[in-house]
């Protein structure tokens, strides 16, 4: 199970690492689009856009359906809950570390203030 989740996270983050693919997801969040429409919008060849859509499709973030000669893309059924949970766990870890660092800095400032009074 852990390997499966790790593989999904790897696929998702790899797909999301590219600005064009993130843009495609934003576009599909507004409306379904053909690969041709997406290629035109992003000033790219059909072959290039097909590759981007393929990466998103492998990650489960996009689905495509071919009707006649047109391949229409839409957001996949998969949501990014696992990815959001992974990011949140690290956000909490860093928040805790920064909170501890804040305590150290405040203690050092307090000691510096007390030491300054003793010298004066």
PDB file as gemmi writes it, atoms N, CA and C in Angstrom:
CRYST1    1.000    1.000    1.000  90.00  90.00  90.00 P 1                      
ATOM      1  N   UNK A   1       0.825  -1.199   0.000  1.00  0.00           N  
ATOM      2  CA  UNK A   1       0.000   0.000   0.000  1.00  0.00           C  
ATOM      3  C   UNK A   1       0.865   1.258   0.000  1.00  0.00           C  
ATOM      4  N   UNK A   2       1.913   1.268   0.835  1.00  0.00           N  
ATOM      5  CA  UNK A   2       2.793   2.434   0.905  1.00  0.00           C  
ATOM      6  C   UNK A   2       3.476   2.654  -0.440  1.00  0.00           C  
ATOM      7  N   UNK A   3       3.924   1.568  -1.083  1.00  0.00           N  
ATOM      8  CA  UNK A   3       4.572   1.682  -2.394  1.00  0.00           C  
ATOM      9  C   UNK A   3       3.608   2.278  -3.414  1.00  0.00           C  
ATOM     10  N   UNK A   4       2.342   1.865  -3.359  1.00  0.00           N  
ATOM     11  CA  UNK A   4       1.333   2.361  -4.290  1.00  0.00           C  
ATOM     12  C   UNK A   4       1.134   3.860  -4.100  1.00  0.00           C  
ATOM     13  N   UNK A   5       1.007   4.288  -2.850  1.00  0.00           N  
ATOM     14  CA  UNK A   5       0.821   5.719  -2.569  1.00  0.00           C  
ATOM     15  C   UNK A   5       2.059   6.500  -2.995  1.00  0.00           C  
ATOM     16  N   UNK A   6       3.236   5.950  -2.703  1.00  0.00           N  
ATOM     17  CA  UNK A   6       4.485   6.622  -3.092  1.00  0.00           C  
ATOM     18  C   UNK A   6       4.552   6.771  -4.614  1.00  0.00           C  
ATOM     19  N   UNK A   7       4.167   5.730  -5.351  1.00  0.00           N  
ATOM     20  CA  UNK A   7       4.190   5.795  -6.817  1.00  0.00           C  
ATOM     21  C   UNK A   7       3.199   6.840  -7.323  1.00  0.00           C  
ATOM     22  N   UNK A   8       2.028   6.911  -6.682  1.00  0.00           N  
ATOM     23  CA  UNK A   8       1.041   7.928  -7.091  1.00  0.00           C  
ATOM     24  C   UNK A   8       1.551   9.326  -6.801  1.00  0.00           C  
ATOM     25  N   UNK A   9       2.174   9.511  -5.630  1.00  0.00           N  
ATOM     26  CA  UNK A   9       2.739  10.817  -5.303  1.00  0.00           C  
ATOM     27  C   UNK A   9       3.819  11.189  -6.310  1.00  0.00           C  
ATOM     28  N   UNK A  10       4.693  10.248  -6.633  1.00  0.00           N  
ATOM     29  CA  UNK A  10       5.753  10.507  -7.613  1.00  0.00           C  
ATOM     30  C   UNK A  10       5.160  10.932  -8.945  1.00  0.00           C  
ATOM     31  N   UNK A  11       4.146  10.207  -9.413  1.00  0.00           N  
ATOM     32  CA  UNK A  11       3.516  10.532 -10.700  1.00  0.00           C  
ATOM     33  C   UNK A  11       2.844  11.897 -10.652  1.00  0.00           C  
ATOM     34  N   UNK A  12       2.161  12.178  -9.555  1.00  0.00           N  
ATOM     35  CA  UNK A  12       1.459  13.466  -9.434  1.00  0.00           C  
ATOM     36  C   UNK A  12       2.432  14.629  -9.401  1.00  0.00           C  
ATOM     37  N   UNK A  13       3.455  14.520  -8.539  1.00  0.00           N  
ATOM     38  CA  UNK A  13       4.396  15.631  -8.430  1.00  0.00           C  
ATOM     39  C   UNK A  13       5.211  15.796  -9.710  1.00  0.00           C  
ATOM     40  N   UNK A  14       5.509  14.707 -10.394  1.00  0.00           N  
ATOM     41  CA  UNK A  14       6.200  14.814 -11.687  1.00  0.00           C  
ATOM     42  C   UNK A  14       5.308  15.543 -12.683  1.00  0.00           C  
ATOM     43  N   UNK A  15       4.033  15.202 -12.693  1.00  0.00           N  
ATOM     44  CA  UNK A  15       3.096  15.860 -13.609  1.00  0.00           C  
ATOM     45  C   UNK A  15       2.950  17.333 -13.266  1.00  0.00           C  
ATOM     46  N   UNK A  16       2.888  17.642 -11.981  1.00  0.00           N  
ATOM     47  CA  UNK A  16       2.682  19.023 -11.543  1.00  0.00           C  
ATOM     48  C   UNK A  16       3.952  19.872 -11.604  1.00  0.00           C  
ATOM     49  N   UNK A  17       5.098  19.237 -11.833  1.00  0.00           N  
ATOM     50  CA  UNK A  17       6.362  19.982 -11.829  1.00  0.00           C  
ATOM     51  C   UNK A  17       6.527  20.873 -13.050  1.00  0.00           C  
ATOM     52  N   UNK A  18       5.720  20.676 -14.056  1.00  0.00           N  
ATOM     53  CA  UNK A  18       5.853  21.436 -15.296  1.00  0.00           C  
ATOM     54  C   UNK A  18       4.783  22.528 -15.373  1.00  0.00           C  
ATOM     55  N   UNK A  19       5.204  23.741 -15.689  1.00  0.00           N  
ATOM     56  CA  UNK A  19       4.282  24.886 -15.743  1.00  0.00           C  
ATOM     57  C   UNK A  19       3.197  24.699 -16.796  1.00  0.00           C  
ATOM     58  N   UNK A  20       3.544  24.114 -17.927  1.00  0.00           N  
ATOM     59  CA  UNK A  20       2.534  23.893 -18.978  1.00  0.00           C  
ATOM     60  C   UNK A  20       1.462  22.938 -18.486  1.00  0.00           C  
ATOM     61  N   UNK A  21       1.873  21.860 -17.832  1.00  0.00           N  
ATOM     62  CA  UNK A  21       0.883  20.890 -17.334  1.00  0.00           C  
ATOM     63  C   UNK A  21       0.005  21.509 -16.254  1.00  0.00           C  
ATOM     64  N   UNK A  22       0.586  22.343 -15.392  1.00  0.00           N  
ATOM     65  CA  UNK A  22      -0.247  23.036 -14.397  1.00  0.00           C  
ATOM     66  C   UNK A  22      -1.237  23.956 -15.105  1.00  0.00           C  
ATOM     67  N   UNK A  23      -0.783  24.612 -16.169  1.00  0.00           N  
ATOM     68  CA  UNK A  23      -1.669  25.472 -16.944  1.00  0.00           C  
ATOM     69  C   UNK A  23      -2.790  24.685 -17.605  1.00  0.00           C  
ATOM     70  N   UNK A  24      -2.465  23.506 -18.097  1.00  0.00           N  
ATOM     71  CA  UNK A  24      -3.486  22.646 -18.706  1.00  0.00           C  
ATOM     72  C   UNK A  24      -4.542  22.282 -17.658  1.00  0.00           C  
ATOM     73  N   UNK A  25      -4.107  21.935 -16.460  1.00  0.00           N  
ATOM     74  CA  UNK A  25      -5.068  21.611 -15.399  1.00  0.00           C  
ATOM     75  C   UNK A  25      -5.952  22.803 -15.074  1.00  0.00           C  
ATOM     76  N   UNK A  26      -5.365  24.000 -15.008  1.00  0.00           N  
ATOM     77  CA  UNK A  26      -6.158  25.204 -14.752  1.00  0.00           C  
ATOM     78  C   UNK A  26      -7.185  25.412 -15.855  1.00  0.00           C  
ATOM     79  N   UNK A  27      -6.752  25.233 -17.098  1.00  0.00           N  
ATOM     80  CA  UNK A  27      -7.640  25.411 -18.243  1.00  0.00           C  
ATOM     81  C   UNK A  27      -8.782  24.399 -18.193  1.00  0.00           C  
ATOM     82  N   UNK A  28      -8.449  23.140 -17.921  1.00  0.00           N  
ATOM     83  CA  UNK A  28      -9.479  22.101 -17.868  1.00  0.00           C  
ATOM     84  C   UNK A  28     -10.392  22.273 -16.660  1.00  0.00           C  
ATOM     85  N   UNK A  29      -9.923  22.969 -15.639  1.00  0.00           N  
ATOM     86  CA  UNK A  29     -10.779  23.291 -14.495  1.00  0.00           C  
ATOM     87  C   UNK A  29     -11.897  24.244 -14.882  1.00  0.00           C  
ATOM     88  N   UNK A  30     -11.662  25.018 -15.937  1.00  0.00           N  
ATOM     89  CA  UNK A  30     -12.679  25.951 -16.424  1.00  0.00           C  
ATOM     90  C   UNK A  30     -13.615  25.276 -17.424  1.00  0.00           C  
ATOM     91  N   UNK A  31     -13.033  24.437 -18.309  1.00  0.00           N  
ATOM     92  CA  UNK A  31     -13.855  23.774 -19.333  1.00  0.00           C  
ATOM     93  C   UNK A  31     -13.043  22.668 -19.999  1.00  0.00           C  
ATOM     94  N   UNK A  32     -13.733  21.625 -20.438  1.00  0.00           N  
ATOM     95  CA  UNK A  32     -13.079  20.572 -21.206  1.00  0.00           C  
ATOM     96  C   UNK A  32     -12.531  21.185 -22.487  1.00  0.00           C  
ATOM     97  N   UNK A  33     -11.498  20.566 -23.054  1.00  0.00           N  
ATOM     98  CA  UNK A  33     -10.887  21.118 -24.272  1.00  0.00           C  
ATOM     99  C   UNK A  33     -10.267  19.991 -25.077  1.00  0.00           C  
ATOM    100  N   UNK A  34     -10.200  20.205 -26.369  1.00  0.00           N  
ATOM    101  CA  UNK A  34      -9.523  19.236 -27.229  1.00  0.00           C  
ATOM    102  C   UNK A  34      -8.019  19.454 -27.127  1.00  0.00           C  
ATOM    103  N   UNK A  35      -7.267  18.440 -27.522  1.00  0.00           N  
ATOM    104  CA  UNK A  35      -5.811  18.582 -27.525  1.00  0.00           C  
ATOM    105  C   UNK A  35      -5.407  19.698 -28.482  1.00  0.00           C  
ATOM    106  N   UNK A  36      -6.121  19.819 -29.587  1.00  0.00           N  
ATOM    107  CA  UNK A  36      -5.831  20.893 -30.549  1.00  0.00           C  
ATOM    108  C   UNK A  36      -6.019  22.260 -29.900  1.00  0.00           C  
ATOM    109  N   UNK A  37      -7.126  22.434 -29.183  1.00  0.00           N  
ATOM    110  CA  UNK A  37      -7.385  23.712 -28.502  1.00  0.00           C  
ATOM    111  C   UNK A  37      -6.291  24.017 -27.478  1.00  0.00           C  
ATOM    112  N   UNK A  38      -5.901  22.995 -26.723  1.00  0.00           N  
ATOM    113  CA  UNK A  38      -4.857  23.189 -25.716  1.00  0.00           C  
ATOM    114  C   UNK A  38      -3.529  23.545 -26.368  1.00  0.00           C  
ATOM    115  N   UNK A  39      -3.202  22.860 -27.462  1.00  0.00           N  
ATOM    116  CA  UNK A  39      -1.944  23.133 -28.165  1.00  0.00           C  
ATOM    117  C   UNK A  39      -1.913  24.583 -28.656  1.00  0.00           C  
ATOM    118  N   UNK A  40      -3.023  25.043 -29.202  1.00  0.00           N  
ATOM    119  CA  UNK A  40      -3.097  26.430 -29.677  1.00  0.00           C  
ATOM    120  C   UNK A  40      -2.971  27.407 -28.516  1.00  0.00           C  
ATOM    121  N   UNK A  41      -3.683  27.131 -27.430  1.00  0.00           N  
ATOM    122  CA  UNK A  41      -3.656  28.036 -26.277  1.00  0.00           C  
ATOM    123  C   UNK A  41      -2.252  28.174 -25.700  1.00  0.00           C  
ATOM    124  N   UNK A  42      -1.499  27.075 -25.700  1.00  0.00           N  
ATOM    125  CA  UNK A  42      -0.161  27.087 -25.108  1.00  0.00           C  
ATOM    126  C   UNK A  42       0.944  27.240 -26.168  1.00  0.00           C  
ATOM    127  N   UNK A  43       0.553  27.571 -27.408  1.00  0.00           N  
ATOM    128  CA  UNK A  43       1.514  27.822 -28.496  1.00  0.00           C  
ATOM    129  C   UNK A  43       2.501  26.663 -28.626  1.00  0.00           C  
ATOM    130  N   UNK A  44       1.953  25.494 -28.847  1.00  0.00           N  
ATOM    131  CA  UNK A  44       2.760  24.289 -28.856  1.00  0.00           C  
ATOM    132  C   UNK A  44       2.262  23.366 -29.964  1.00  0.00           C  
ATOM    133  N   UNK A  45       3.108  22.447 -30.378  1.00  0.00           N  
ATOM    134  CA  UNK A  45       2.708  21.481 -31.396  1.00  0.00           C  
ATOM    135  C   UNK A  45       1.725  20.472 -30.803  1.00  0.00           C  
ATOM    136  N   UNK A  46       0.969  19.826 -31.667  1.00  0.00           N  
ATOM    137  CA  UNK A  46       0.057  18.778 -31.212  1.00  0.00           C  
ATOM    138  C   UNK A  46       0.820  17.659 -30.513  1.00  0.00           C  
ATOM    139  N   UNK A  47       1.962  17.284 -31.085  1.00  0.00           N  
ATOM    140  CA  UNK A  47       2.769  16.213 -30.498  1.00  0.00           C  
ATOM    141  C   UNK A  47       3.228  16.591 -29.093  1.00  0.00           C  
ATOM    142  N   UNK A  48       3.679  17.817 -28.918  1.00  0.00           N  
ATOM    143  CA  UNK A  48       4.111  18.277 -27.600  1.00  0.00           C  
ATOM    144  C   UNK A  48       2.978  18.254 -26.594  1.00  0.00           C  
ATOM    145  N   UNK A  49       1.808  18.724 -27.014  1.00  0.00           N  
ATOM    146  CA  UNK A  49       0.661  18.741 -26.099  1.00  0.00           C  
ATOM    147  C   UNK A  49       0.206  17.326 -25.785  1.00  0.00           C  
ATOM    148  N   UNK A  50       0.245  16.440 -26.764  1.00  0.00           N  
ATOM    149  CA  UNK A  50      -0.130  15.038 -26.498  1.00  0.00           C  
ATOM    150  C   UNK A  50       0.764  14.435 -25.430  1.00  0.00           C  
ATOM    151  N   UNK A  51       2.048  14.769 -25.461  1.00  0.00           N  
ATOM    152  CA  UNK A  51       2.969  14.256 -24.442  1.00  0.00           C  
ATOM    153  C   UNK A  51       2.608  14.799 -23.061  1.00  0.00           C  
ATOM    154  N   UNK A  52       2.321  16.094 -22.981  1.00  0.00           N  
ATOM    155  CA  UNK A  52       1.941  16.686 -21.699  1.00  0.00           C  
ATOM    156  C   UNK A  52       0.654  16.058 -21.170  1.00  0.00           C  
ATOM    157  N   UNK A  53      -0.327  15.917 -22.044  1.00  0.00           N  
ATOM    158  CA  UNK A  53      -1.603  15.319 -21.637  1.00  0.00           C  
ATOM    159  C   UNK A  53      -1.381  13.868 -21.207  1.00  0.00           C  
ATOM    160  N   UNK A  54      -0.489  13.158 -21.890  1.00  0.00           N  
ATOM    161  CA  UNK A  54      -0.187  11.774 -21.518  1.00  0.00           C  
ATOM    162  C   UNK A  54       0.370  11.661 -20.110  1.00  0.00           C  
ATOM    163  N   UNK A  55       1.260  12.591 -19.744  1.00  0.00           N  
ATOM    164  CA  UNK A  55       1.822  12.591 -18.380  1.00  0.00           C  
ATOM    165  C   UNK A  55       0.711  12.844 -17.364  1.00  0.00           C  
ATOM    166  N   UNK A  56      -0.153  13.804 -17.658  1.00  0.00           N  
ATOM    167  CA  UNK A  56      -1.264  14.104 -16.753  1.00  0.00           C  
ATOM    168  C   UNK A  56      -2.233  12.926 -16.664  1.00  0.00           C  
ATOM    169  N   UNK A  57      -2.423  12.259 -17.782  1.00  0.00           N  
ATOM    170  CA  UNK A  57      -3.322  11.105 -17.814  1.00  0.00           C  
ATOM    171  C   UNK A  57      -2.745   9.944 -17.000  1.00  0.00           C  
ATOM    172  N   UNK A  58      -1.454   9.707 -17.131  1.00  0.00           N  
ATOM    173  CA  UNK A  58      -0.810   8.638 -16.354  1.00  0.00           C  
ATOM    174  C   UNK A  58      -0.925   8.888 -14.858  1.00  0.00           C  
ATOM    175  N   UNK A  59      -0.899  10.152 -14.462  1.00  0.00           N  
ATOM    176  CA  UNK A  59      -1.019  10.509 -13.051  1.00  0.00           C  
ATOM    177  C   UNK A  59      -2.478  10.481 -12.585  1.00  0.00           C  
ATOM    178  N   UNK A  60      -3.410  10.264 -13.508  1.00  0.00           N  
ATOM    179  CA  UNK A  60      -4.821  10.225 -13.158  1.00  0.00           C  
ATOM    180  C   UNK A  60      -5.453  11.591 -12.995  1.00  0.00           C  
ATOM    181  N   UNK A  61      -4.737  12.626 -13.427  1.00  0.00           N  
ATOM    182  CA  UNK A  61      -5.240  13.989 -13.256  1.00  0.00           C  
ATOM    183  C   UNK A  61      -6.106  14.451 -14.416  1.00  0.00           C  
ATOM    184  N   UNK A  62      -5.982  13.753 -15.555  1.00  0.00           N  
ATOM    185  CA  UNK A  62      -6.735  14.099 -16.760  1.00  0.00           C  
ATOM    186  C   UNK A  62      -7.236  12.807 -17.398  1.00  0.00           C  
ATOM    187  N   UNK A  63      -8.408  12.875 -17.997  1.00  0.00           N  
ATOM    188  CA  UNK A  63      -8.889  11.774 -18.818  1.00  0.00           C  
ATOM    189  C   UNK A  63      -9.134  12.311 -20.218  1.00  0.00           C  
ATOM    190  N   UNK A  64      -9.007  11.433 -21.200  1.00  0.00           N  
ATOM    191  CA  UNK A  64      -9.286  11.839 -22.576  1.00  0.00           C  
ATOM    192  C   UNK A  64     -10.271  10.867 -23.190  1.00  0.00           C  
ATOM    193  N   UNK A  65     -10.999  11.386 -24.164  1.00  0.00           N  
ATOM    194  CA  UNK A  65     -11.955  10.566 -24.885  1.00  0.00           C  
ATOM    195  C   UNK A  65     -11.907  10.974 -26.347  1.00  0.00           C  
ATOM    196  N   UNK A  66     -11.767   9.986 -27.209  1.00  0.00           N  
ATOM    197  CA  UNK A  66     -11.703  10.278 -28.630  1.00  0.00           C  
ATOM    198  C   UNK A  66     -13.070  10.056 -29.256  1.00  0.00           C  
ATOM    199  N   UNK A  67     -13.572  11.097 -29.892  1.00  0.00           N  
ATOM    200  CA  UNK A  67     -14.829  11.018 -30.628  1.00  0.00           C  
ATOM    201  C   UNK A  67     -14.527  11.462 -32.046  1.00  0.00           C  
ATOM    202  N   UNK A  68     -14.567  10.528 -32.974  1.00  0.00           N  
ATOM    203  CA  UNK A  68     -14.178  10.828 -34.340  1.00  0.00           C  
ATOM    204  C   UNK A  68     -12.698  11.132 -34.384  1.00  0.00           C  
ATOM    205  N   UNK A  69     -12.369  12.316 -34.884  1.00  0.00           N  
ATOM    206  CA  UNK A  69     -10.957  12.707 -34.972  1.00  0.00           C  
ATOM    207  C   UNK A  69     -10.523  13.619 -33.833  1.00  0.00           C  
ATOM    208  N   UNK A  70     -11.439  13.908 -32.934  1.00  0.00           N  
ATOM    209  CA  UNK A  70     -11.141  14.865 -31.860  1.00  0.00           C  
ATOM    210  C   UNK A  70     -10.955  14.124 -30.538  1.00  0.00           C  
ATOM    211  N   UNK A  71      -9.840  14.401 -29.870  1.00  0.00           N  
ATOM    212  CA  UNK A  71      -9.591  13.851 -28.528  1.00  0.00           C  
ATOM    213  C   UNK A  71      -9.846  14.967 -27.524  1.00  0.00           C  
ATOM    214  N   UNK A  72     -10.885  14.771 -26.708  1.00  0.00           N  
ATOM    215  CA  UNK A  72     -11.270  15.766 -25.711  1.00  0.00           C  
ATOM    216  C   UNK A  72     -10.669  15.404 -24.361  1.00  0.00           C  
ATOM    217  N   UNK A  73     -10.168  16.413 -23.684  1.00  0.00           N  
ATOM    218  CA  UNK A  73      -9.547  16.242 -22.370  1.00  0.00           C  
ATOM    219  C   UNK A  73     -10.446  16.853 -21.311  1.00  0.00           C  
ATOM    220  N   UNK A  74     -10.484  16.198 -20.159  1.00  0.00           N  
ATOM    221  CA  UNK A  74     -11.195  16.752 -19.002  1.00  0.00           C  
ATOM    222  C   UNK A  74     -10.439  16.362 -17.752  1.00  0.00           C  
ATOM    223  N   UNK A  75     -10.728  17.056 -16.669  1.00  0.00           N  
ATOM    224  CA  UNK A  75     -10.078  16.721 -15.406  1.00  0.00           C  
ATOM    225  C   UNK A  75     -10.418  15.284 -15.033  1.00  0.00           C  
ATOM    226  N   UNK A  76      -9.442  14.584 -14.495  1.00  0.00           N  
ATOM    227  CA  UNK A  76      -9.654  13.203 -14.068  1.00  0.00           C  
ATOM    228  C   UNK A  76     -10.463  13.157 -12.787  1.00  0.00           C  
ATOM    229  N   UNK A  77     -10.879  11.965 -12.440  1.00  0.00           N  
ATOM    230  CA  UNK A  77     -11.664  11.779 -11.225  1.00  0.00           C  
ATOM    231  C   UNK A  77     -10.798  11.881  -9.979  1.00  0.00           C  
ATOM    232  N   UNK A  78      -9.503  11.677 -10.165  1.00  0.00           N  
ATOM    233  CA  UNK A  78      -8.588  11.669  -9.028  1.00  0.00           C  
ATOM    234  C   UNK A  78      -8.354  13.081  -8.521  1.00  0.00           C  
ATOM    235  N   UNK A  79      -8.524  13.249  -7.236  1.00  0.00           N  
ATOM    236  CA  UNK A  79      -8.250  14.541  -6.622  1.00  0.00           C  
ATOM    237  C   UNK A  79      -6.870  14.496  -5.999  1.00  0.00           C  
ATOM    238  N   UNK A  80      -6.421  15.570  -5.463  1.00  0.00           N  
ATOM    239  CA  UNK A  80      -5.056  15.655  -4.944  1.00  0.00           C  
ATOM    240  C   UNK A  80      -5.017  15.581  -3.416  1.00  0.00           C  
ATOM    241  N   UNK A  81      -5.907  14.786  -2.820  1.00  0.00           N  
ATOM    242  CA  UNK A  81      -5.966  14.708  -1.366  1.00  0.00           C  
ATOM    243  C   UNK A  81      -4.693  14.117  -0.767  1.00  0.00           C  
ATOM    244  N   UNK A  82      -4.178  13.040  -1.353  1.00  0.00           N  
ATOM    245  CA  UNK A  82      -2.959  12.422  -0.822  1.00  0.00           C  
ATOM    246  C   UNK A  82      -1.779  13.389  -0.921  1.00  0.00           C  
ATOM    247  N   UNK A  83      -1.703  14.103  -2.023  1.00  0.00           N  
ATOM    248  CA  UNK A  83      -0.627  15.068  -2.215  1.00  0.00           C  
ATOM    249  C   UNK A  83      -0.750  16.212  -1.212  1.00  0.00           C  
ATOM    250  N   UNK A  84      -1.972  16.693  -1.024  1.00  0.00           N  
ATOM    251  CA  UNK A  84      -2.205  17.777  -0.065  1.00  0.00           C  
ATOM    252  C   UNK A  84      -1.863  17.320   1.358  1.00  0.00           C  
ATOM    253  N   UNK A  85      -2.202  16.080   1.697  1.00  0.00           N  
ATOM    254  CA  UNK A  85      -1.894  15.555   3.034  1.00  0.00           C  
ATOM    255  C   UNK A  85      -0.384  15.444   3.222  1.00  0.00           C  
ATOM    256  N   UNK A  86       0.334  15.020   2.183  1.00  0.00           N  
ATOM    257  CA  UNK A  86       1.786  14.907   2.268  1.00  0.00           C  
ATOM    258  C   UNK A  86       2.409  16.288   2.494  1.00  0.00           C  
ATOM    259  N   UNK A  87       1.962  17.261   1.732  1.00  0.00           N  
ATOM    260  CA  UNK A  87       2.467  18.629   1.873  1.00  0.00           C  
ATOM    261  C   UNK A  87       2.120  19.173   3.261  1.00  0.00           C  
ATOM    262  N   UNK A  88       0.910  18.919   3.718  1.00  0.00           N  
ATOM    263  CA  UNK A  88       0.478  19.410   5.027  1.00  0.00           C  
ATOM    264  C   UNK A  88       1.335  18.837   6.154  1.00  0.00           C  
ATOM    265  N   UNK A  89       1.708  17.568   6.054  1.00  0.00           N  
ATOM    266  CA  UNK A  89       2.539  16.978   7.113  1.00  0.00           C  
ATOM    267  C   UNK A  89       3.887  17.693   7.191  1.00  0.00           C  
ATOM    268  N   UNK A  90       4.449  18.066   6.049  1.00  0.00           N  
ATOM    269  CA  UNK A  90       5.716  18.788   6.069  1.00  0.00           C  
ATOM    270  C   UNK A  90       5.541  20.241   6.485  1.00  0.00           C  
ATOM    271  N   UNK A  91       4.404  20.836   6.166  1.00  0.00           N  
ATOM    272  CA  UNK A  91       4.126  22.195   6.620  1.00  0.00           C  
ATOM    273  C   UNK A  91       4.069  22.219   8.145  1.00  0.00           C  
ATOM    274  N   UNK A  92       3.401  21.237   8.725  1.00  0.00           N  
ATOM    275  CA  UNK A  92       3.305  21.160  10.182  1.00  0.00           C  
ATOM    276  C   UNK A  92       4.675  20.944  10.811  1.00  0.00           C  
ATOM    277  N   UNK A  93       5.482  20.098  10.205  1.00  0.00           N  
ATOM    278  CA  UNK A  93       6.837  19.850  10.698  1.00  0.00           C  
ATOM    279  C   UNK A  93       7.648  21.143  10.715  1.00  0.00           C  
ATOM    280  N   UNK A  94       7.614  21.882   9.604  1.00  0.00           N  
ATOM    281  CA  UNK A  94       8.375  23.130   9.529  1.00  0.00           C  
ATOM    282  C   UNK A  94       7.810  24.190  10.467  1.00  0.00           C  
ATOM    283  N   UNK A  95       6.485  24.249  10.601  1.00  0.00           N  
ATOM    284  CA  UNK A  95       5.892  25.188  11.560  1.00  0.00           C  
ATOM    285  C   UNK A  95       6.400  24.913  12.969  1.00  0.00           C  
ATOM    286  N   UNK A  96       6.443  23.640  13.351  1.00  0.00           N  
ATOM    287  CA  UNK A  96       6.925  23.277  14.690  1.00  0.00           C  
ATOM    288  C   UNK A  96       8.395  23.666  14.851  1.00  0.00           C  
ATOM    289  N   UNK A  97       9.189  23.441  13.820  1.00  0.00           N  
ATOM    290  CA  UNK A  97      10.606  23.804  13.896  1.00  0.00           C  
ATOM    291  C   UNK A  97      10.788  25.316  14.014  1.00  0.00           C  
ATOM    292  N   UNK A  98      10.034  26.070  13.256  1.00  0.00           N  
ATOM    293  CA  UNK A  98      10.134  27.530  13.335  1.00  0.00           C  
ATOM    294  C   UNK A  98       9.628  28.048  14.679  1.00  0.00           C  
ATOM    295  N   UNK A  99       8.596  27.408  15.233  1.00  0.00           N  
ATOM    296  CA  UNK A  99       8.116  27.803  16.562  1.00  0.00           C  
ATOM    297  C   UNK A  99       9.220  27.609  17.594  1.00  0.00           C  
ATOM    298  N   UNK A 100       9.929  26.487  17.519  1.00  0.00           N  
ATOM    299  CA  UNK A 100      11.041  26.239  18.451  1.00  0.00           C  
ATOM    300  C   UNK A 100      12.159  27.255  18.252  1.00  0.00           C  
ATOM    301  N   UNK A 101      12.442  27.577  16.996  1.00  0.00           N  
ATOM    302  CA  UNK A 101      13.470  28.576  16.710  1.00  0.00           C  
ATOM    303  C   UNK A 101      13.063  29.939  17.267  1.00  0.00           C  
ATOM    304  N   UNK A 102      11.791  30.291  17.140  1.00  0.00           N  
ATOM    305  CA  UNK A 102      11.298  31.553  17.709  1.00  0.00           C  
ATOM    306  C   UNK A 102      11.522  31.600  19.216  1.00  0.00           C  
ATOM    307  N   UNK A 103      11.294  30.467  19.892  1.00  0.00           N  
ATOM    308  CA  UNK A 103      11.504  30.411  21.343  1.00  0.00           C  
ATOM    309  C   UNK A 103      12.975  30.644  21.689  1.00  0.00           C  
ATOM    310  N   UNK A 104      13.868  30.050  20.926  1.00  0.00           N  
ATOM    311  CA  UNK A 104      15.307  30.225  21.164  1.00  0.00           C  
ATOM    312  C   UNK A 104      15.700  31.687  20.965  1.00  0.00           C  
ATOM    313  N   UNK A 105      15.212  32.292  19.883  1.00  0.00           N  
ATOM    314  CA  UNK A 105      15.536  33.689  19.601  1.00  0.00           C  
ATOM    315  C   UNK A 105      15.002  34.594  20.706  1.00  0.00           C  
ATOM    316  N   UNK A 106      13.782  34.370  21.146  1.00  0.00           N  
ATOM    317  CA  UNK A 106      13.201  35.185  22.212  1.00  0.00           C  
ATOM    318  C   UNK A 106      13.999  35.032  23.506  1.00  0.00           C  
ATOM    319  N   UNK A 107      14.416  33.807  23.813  1.00  0.00           N  
ATOM    320  CA  UNK A 107      15.214  33.574  25.018  1.00  0.00           C  
ATOM    321  C   UNK A 107      16.562  34.296  24.918  1.00  0.00           C  
ATOM    322  N   UNK A 108      17.179  34.249  23.757  1.00  0.00           N  
ATOM    323  CA  UNK A 108      18.452  34.950  23.563  1.00  0.00           C  
ATOM    324  C   UNK A 108      18.280  36.465  23.700  1.00  0.00           C  
ATOM    325  N   UNK A 109      17.198  36.989  23.151  1.00  0.00           N  
ATOM    326  CA  UNK A 109      16.924  38.428  23.279  1.00  0.00           C  
ATOM    327  C   UNK A 109      16.713  38.801  24.741  1.00  0.00           C  
ATOM    328  N   UNK A 110      15.971  37.963  25.462  1.00  0.00           N  
ATOM    329  CA  UNK A 110      15.714  38.227  26.874  1.00  0.00           C  
ATOM    330  C   UNK A 110      17.028  38.229  27.659  1.00  0.00           C  
ATOM    331  N   UNK A 111      17.869  37.239  27.420  1.00  0.00           N  
ATOM    332  CA  UNK A 111      19.165  37.159  28.116  1.00  0.00           C  
ATOM    333  C   UNK A 111      20.047  38.351  27.768  1.00  0.00           C  
ATOM    334  N   UNK A 112      20.018  38.755  26.507  1.00  0.00           N  
ATOM    335  CA  UNK A 112      20.826  39.906  26.070  1.00  0.00           C  
ATOM    336  C   UNK A 112      20.374  41.177  26.786  1.00  0.00           C  
ATOM    337  N   UNK A 113      19.067  41.326  26.944  1.00  0.00           N  
ATOM    338  CA  UNK A 113      18.519  42.485  27.628  1.00  0.00           C  
ATOM    339  C   UNK A 113      18.940  42.484  29.100  1.00  0.00           C  
ATOM    340  N   UNK A 114      18.829  41.341  29.754  1.00  0.00           N  
ATOM    341  CA  UNK A 114      19.210  41.212  31.162  1.00  0.00           C  
ATOM    342  C   UNK A 114      20.706  41.472  31.327  1.00  0.00           C  
ATOM    343  N   UNK A 115      21.539  40.895  30.451  1.00  0.00           N  
ATOM    344  CA  UNK A 115      22.996  41.112  30.515  1.00  0.00           C  
ATOM    345  C   UNK A 115      23.344  42.577  30.286  1.00  0.00           C  
ATOM    346  N   UNK A 116      22.609  43.256  29.429  1.00  0.00           N  
ATOM    347  CA  UNK A 116      22.839  44.671  29.171  1.00  0.00           C  
ATOM    348  C   UNK A 116      22.558  45.515  30.386  1.00  0.00           C  
ATOM    349  N   UNK A 117      21.559  45.149  31.156  1.00  0.00           N  
ATOM    350  CA  UNK A 117      21.212  45.890  32.375  1.00  0.00           C  
ATOM    351  C   UNK A 117      22.276  45.689  33.442  1.00  0.00           C  
ATOM    352  N   UNK A 118      22.835  44.487  33.519  1.00  0.00           N  
ATOM    353  CA  UNK A 118      23.858  44.200  34.535  1.00  0.00           C  
ATOM    354  C   UNK A 118      25.125  45.000  34.280  1.00  0.00           C  
ATOM    355  N   UNK A 119      25.478  45.206  33.032  1.00  0.00           N  
ATOM    356  CA  UNK A 119      26.703  45.935  32.690  1.00  0.00           C  
ATOM    357  C   UNK A 119      26.546  47.431  32.959  1.00  0.00           C  
ATOM    358  N   UNK A 120      25.337  47.927  32.823  1.00  0.00           N  
ATOM    359  CA  UNK A 120      25.094  49.364  32.928  1.00  0.00           C  
ATOM    360  C   UNK A 120      25.057  49.884  34.261  1.00  0.00           C  
TER     361      UNK A 120                                                      
END                                                                             
